[in-house]
Amino acid sequence: MKVLFIASLGIVSLIQTSLSFADNVNGKNLYLQRCTMCHGVDLKATGPLANKSNPPTPDLTTSAFKKRLNDYPGVIVSSIILRPNGDLIPRTLRENGVKLSPYAWRIKDLRDLNEYMGGVISKKR
């Protein structure tokens, strides 16, 4: 139990420390290629598929989402993308005839996307 706790602290520390090394260009490219169809370029759920999922796509510029993104760096983005329980995103794409090739997400990609989204959200407020 003690080893698990220490390992968890190490992972959290790695995620938080490594965010400063995030590549904003990679994060922006990933967002534009894989997220805009639902969340829109402005992150406000304005993409063409925003209202075609159940529940509808959330506005990522709200203060509540911004707080979650800041409080849990990398965790929110990775949990949504990797979504181990449920297939909301793939199902919405499939039901609307959108073909999005599989992507082998790396830790760096999740950090970059988190950093990019955080930057866009901060500029909007």
C-alpha positions as CSV (number, residue, x, y, z in Angstrom):
1,M,0.0,0.0,0.0
2,K,2.8,2.4,0.9
3,V,4.6,1.6,-2.3
4,L,1.5,2.3,-4.4
5,F,1.0,5.6,-2.6
6,I,4.6,6.6,-3.3
7,A,4.3,5.5,-7.0
8,S,1.1,7.5,-7.3
9,L,2.8,10.6,-6.0
10,G,5.6,10.1,-8.5
11,I,3.2,9.9,-11.4
12,V,1.3,13.0,-10.3
13,S,4.6,14.8,-10.0
14,L,5.7,13.7,-13.4
15,I,2.5,14.9,-15.0
16,Q,2.5,18.3,-13.3
17,T,6.3,18.8,-14.0
18,S,6.1,17.7,-17.6
19,L,3.3,20.1,-18.5
20,S,5.9,22.8,-18.8
21,F,7.5,20.8,-21.6
22,A,4.3,20.6,-23.6
23,D,4.4,21.3,-27.3
24,N,1.6,23.8,-28.1
25,V,1.8,23.2,-31.9
26,N,1.3,19.5,-31.4
27,G,-1.6,20.1,-29.0
28,K,-3.2,22.5,-31.4
29,N,-2.9,20.1,-34.3
30,L,-4.3,17.3,-32.3
31,Y,-7.2,19.4,-31.2
32,L,-8.0,20.7,-34.7
33,Q,-7.8,17.2,-36.2
34,R,-9.6,15.2,-33.5
35,C,-11.8,17.5,-31.4
36,T,-13.2,20.4,-33.5
37,M,-15.9,18.3,-35.1
38,C,-17.7,18.3,-31.8
39,H,-16.2,21.1,-29.6
40,G,-15.6,23.6,-32.5
41,V,-12.5,25.7,-33.0
42,D,-13.5,28.0,-30.2
43,L,-14.0,25.1,-27.7
44,K,-17.6,26.2,-27.1
45,A,-19.4,23.1,-28.4
46,T,-19.9,24.8,-31.8
47,G,-18.7,21.9,-34.0
48,P,-21.1,20.3,-36.5
49,L,-21.6,17.2,-34.3
50,A,-22.0,19.2,-31.0
51,N,-25.7,18.5,-30.6
52,K,-25.6,15.0,-32.1
53,S,-24.3,13.2,-29.1
54,N,-26.2,12.3,-25.9
55,P,-25.3,14.0,-23.7
56,P,-24.5,17.0,-26.0
57,T,-21.0,18.1,-26.3
58,P,-19.9,20.4,-23.4
59,D,-18.6,23.9,-23.7
60,L,-15.0,23.6,-22.7
61,T,-14.6,27.3,-21.9
62,T,-16.8,27.4,-18.8
63,S,-15.2,28.3,-15.5
64,A,-16.1,24.8,-14.2
65,F,-14.2,23.0,-16.9
66,K,-11.3,25.5,-16.6
67,K,-11.1,24.7,-12.9
68,R,-11.1,20.9,-13.5
69,L,-8.4,21.3,-16.2
70,N,-6.2,23.3,-13.8
71,D,-6.9,21.1,-10.7
72,Y,-6.2,17.8,-12.5
73,P,-3.7,18.6,-15.3
74,G,-3.7,15.9,-17.9
75,V,-6.2,13.7,-16.1
76,I,-9.3,15.3,-17.6
77,V,-8.0,15.2,-21.1
78,S,-6.7,11.6,-20.9
79,S,-9.8,10.3,-19.2
80,I,-12.1,11.8,-21.9
81,I,-9.9,10.6,-24.8
82,L,-9.1,7.1,-23.5
83,R,-12.6,6.7,-22.0
84,P,-12.4,3.1,-20.8
85,N,-16.1,3.0,-19.9
86,G,-18.3,3.8,-22.8
87,D,-18.1,4.7,-26.4
88,L,-19.8,8.1,-26.6
89,I,-17.2,9.6,-28.9
90,P,-16.7,6.7,-31.3
91,R,-20.5,6.1,-31.4
92,T,-21.3,9.7,-32.2
93,L,-18.7,9.7,-35.0
94,R,-19.9,6.3,-36.3
95,E,-23.6,7.4,-36.2
96,N,-22.8,10.5,-38.2
97,G,-20.6,8.9,-40.8
98,V,-17.4,10.5,-39.7
99,K,-14.3,8.4,-40.3
100,L,-11.5,9.2,-37.9
101,S,-8.5,7.0,-38.1
102,P,-7.3,5.4,-34.9
103,Y,-4.6,7.2,-33.1
104,A,-2.0,5.8,-30.8
105,W,-2.1,8.4,-28.0
106,R,1.2,9.1,-26.2
107,I,1.6,10.7,-22.8
108,K,3.2,13.6,-24.6
109,D,0.1,14.1,-26.8
110,L,-2.2,14.2,-23.8
111,R,0.1,16.8,-22.1
112,D,0.3,18.8,-25.3
113,L,-3.5,18.8,-25.8
114,N,-4.1,19.7,-22.2
115,E,-1.6,22.6,-22.5
116,Y,-3.2,23.9,-25.7
117,M,-6.7,23.7,-24.4
118,G,-5.7,25.5,-21.2
119,G,-4.1,28.3,-23.2
120,V,-7.1,28.8,-25.3
121,I,-9.5,28.8,-22.3
122,S,-7.3,31.3,-20.5
123,K,-7.3,33.7,-23.4
124,K,-11.1,33.5,-23.6
125,R,-11.7,34.7,-20.1
